[in-house]
Amino acid sequence: MTDRRPPSSRRALASVHLDETAKQIIEQLQQDGRRSYAAIGKAVGLSEAAVRQRVQKLLDAGVMQIVGVTDPMMLGFSRQMMIGVKCEGDLESIADQLAAVEEIDYVVITAGSFDILVELVCEDDEQLLELLGRIRAVRGVVSTESFVYLKLRKQSYSWGTR
């Protein structure tokens, strides 16, 4: 399940301090999200119950999620892309409106050539065309540029533990 809360509601979570044990637990789950609490406990030197409590605190605080990551191509989504969005006006409001579009998986306000980047997957060019129209219809969106993914070479989710 993707965190659909607007970025502004997650800001306070960015300052969470993780001790070394929490980082080790996260690393264990990044290697295998189905690893048992007992196995994680053995690796980090805690009891199964202590690991269960710490994992729940990390989940409740929004520090991490445990999800099944799929390969969109294997599921019939032939188009994956990043779309650069140039805007005028309130970037946070525009980003929140884009984040509300179910088919958009990732929204980030950026510095550089684009004000906002969005990532999405589509079944085909017809769906892509429809989504581009919806993105461009958001008040404040000036222009878009699409970057279609041709081949995935690396995908990693092991941030923040080293």
C-alpha positions, 0 to 999 in steps of 0.5 A: 500500500502506497502512502497517499498522504500529502507530503506536507502531512509527512514532514514531521516524520523526516526528523525521526532518529533511528538507533543502530538496532532499528537500522539493523531491523530495517536492513533485515526487512529490506533484504527479505520483507517476509523474514520472521521476527525470530530470525531478525531477533537472532540477527540483531540480538533481540527477542522476537517480541522486542523485534515485533514491538520495534517493527510496529513502532517503525510502521506506526511512525511512518518510517517504513512500509512492508510491501510486495514490489511487483514488476509492472511489465509482468502485470501488463503495464507496458509503459513506465515513465517519469513526467517532469512538470513545470508549474506556476503558483502554489507547488504544494497544492499542485503536488497534492492534486497530482498525488490524488491521481490514483495512477500516479505512484510518486510525486516529488517537488524538485529544484531544477528544470522541473518543479515537480516529478511524477512517476506512473505506469500505464497499460498502454499509450491510450491510458498514457494519453488520458493521464497526460491530459489529466495532469495538464488539466491541473490548475497551475501546470504549465507544461510536461515532459515525459521520460519513458522507461525503456529498460530497468537496470537497477531498482533498490530500496535500501536507503537510510540504514548506513 
